[in-house]
């Protein structure tokens, strides 16, 4: 049996999620990165999204090296949106909006359609799988309600606050945080940090957060609007009852591409 921590293979990119964690955890949960609203609303709809699809002219202006390349049919996104709320603003004034509410408001069938719309919004799907129709419905609803879209590939402030509360609930103050490429690992003591200080400690590319005894794991990957929680079945039952996270429990067949599974 492989050791996902020693082998630096924590996130289940390939295969079934529960099988990947076998030997460490017997329960896994897909947790959605929430949409949110801010007390002070904006009329600039572009600012509701962290990313923006650039025109060729905008891309050349932002990325100087492109001016020497021939114009091509490429999609380039920018995350330089100064009007998107800061992490501190989200922490202090952000109100989480559930995926369930967005699914209903956008007229979607299920969470899978919402995830496809979000992935389409950042150019994460190939041409055969992209769903601009779903994205159009999503944007129409979120623009109308001034709902900010989540940012992919990182633990957001609202989720980090819930992660902090989870470790506190299970009395796991000693926490390990590791970045995407396993180049930097550091330990923190929750008993010495406020909720905001904990959230602020975790950087954009810190993809693995787990208790020092390995009993509770949170992990995300660079193109996803969800993260995975792994632990034992008893703790998972308590965690689901706490309603700190929205999502669903993985079954034996759930994999990273759950939105394209026949059965959700």
Secondary structure in CASP SS format (residue, H / E / C, confidence):
PFRMAT SS
TARGET T0000
AUTHOR 0000-0000-0000
METHOD secondary structure of the structure
MODEL  1
X C 1.00
X C 1.00
X C 1.00
X C 1.00
X C 1.00
X C 1.00
X C 1.00
X C 1.00
X C 1.00
X C 1.00
X C 1.00
X C 1.00
X C 1.00
X C 1.00
X C 1.00
X E 1.00
X H 1.00
X H 1.00
X H 1.00
X H 1.00
X H 1.00
X C 1.00
X C 1.00
X C 1.00
X C 1.00
X C 1.00
X E 1.00
X E 1.00
X E 1.00
X E 1.00
X E 1.00
X E 1.00
X C 1.00
X C 1.00
X E 1.00
X E 1.00
X E 1.00
X E 1.00
X C 1.00
X C 1.00
X C 1.00
X C 1.00
X C 1.00
X C 1.00
X H 1.00
X H 1.00
X H 1.00
X H 1.00
X C 1.00
X C 1.00
X C 1.00
X E 1.00
X E 1.00
X E 1.00
X C 1.00
X H 1.00
X H 1.00
X H 1.00
X H 1.00
X H 1.00
X H 1.00
X H 1.00
X C 1.00
X H 1.00
X H 1.00
X H 1.00
X H 1.00
X H 1.00
X C 1.00
X C 1.00
X C 1.00
X C 1.00
X C 1.00
X C 1.00
X C 1.00
X E 1.00
X E 1.00
X E 1.00
X C 1.00
X C 1.00
X C 1.00
X C 1.00
X C 1.00
X C 1.00
X C 1.00
X C 1.00
X H 1.00
X H 1.00
X H 1.00
X H 1.00
X H 1.00
X H 1.00
X H 1.00
X E 1.00
X E 1.00
X E 1.00
X E 1.00
X C 1.00
X H 1.00
X H 1.00
X H 1.00
X H 1.00
X H 1.00
X H 1.00
X H 1.00
X H 1.00
X C 1.00
X C 1.00
X C 1.00
X C 1.00
X H 1.00
X H 1.00
X H 1.00
X H 1.00
X H 1.00
X H 1.00
X H 1.00
X H 1.00
X H 1.00
X H 1.00
X H 1.00
X C 1.00
X C 1.00
X C 1.00
X C 1.00
X C 1.00
X C 1.00
X C 1.00
X C 1.00
X C 1.00
X C 1.00
X H 1.00
X H 1.00
X H 1.00
X H 1.00
X H 1.00
X H 1.00
X H 1.00
X H 1.00
X H 1.00
X H 1.00
X H 1.00
X H 1.00
X H 1.00
X H 1.00
X C 1.00
X C 1.00
X E 1.00
X C 1.00
X C 1.00
X C 1.00
X C 1.00
X C 1.00
X C 1.00
X C 1.00
X C 1.00
X H 1.00
X H 1.00
X H 1.00
X H 1.00
X H 1.00
X H 1.00
X H 1.00
X H 1.00
X H 1.00
X H 1.00
X H 1.00
X H 1.00
X H 1.00
X C 1.00
X C 1.00
X C 1.00
X C 1.00
X E 1.00
X E 1.00
X E 1.00
X E 1.00
X E 1.00
X E 1.00
X C 1.00
X C 1.00
X C 1.00
X C 1.00
X C 1.00
X E 1.00
X E 1.00
X E 1.00
X E 1.00
X E 1.00
X H 1.00
X H 1.00
X H 1.00
X C 1.00
X C 1.00
X H 1.00
X H 1.00
X H 1.00
X H 1.00
X H 1.00
X H 1.00
X H 1.00
X C 1.00
X C 1.00
X C 1.00
X C 1.00
X E 1.00
X E 1.00
X E 1.00
X E 1.00
X E 1.00
X E 1.00
X C 1.00
X C 1.00
X C 1.00
X C 1.00
X C 1.00
X E 1.00
X E 1.00
X E 1.00
X E 1.00
X C 1.00
X C 1.00
X C 1.00
X C 1.00
X C 1.00
X E 1.00
X E 1.00
X E 1.00
X E 1.00
X E 1.00
X E 1.00
X C 1.00
X H 1.00
X H 1.00
X H 1.00
X H 1.00
X H 1.00
X H 1.00
X H 1.00
X H 1.00
X H 1.00
X H 1.00
X C 1.00
X C 1.00
X C 1.00
X C 1.00
X E 1.00
X E 1.00
X E 1.00
X C 1.00
X C 1.00
X C 1.00
X C 1.00
X C 1.00
X E 1.00
X C 1.00
X C 1.00
X H 1.00
X H 1.00
X H 1.00
X C 1.00
X C 1.00
X C 1.00
X C 1.00
END
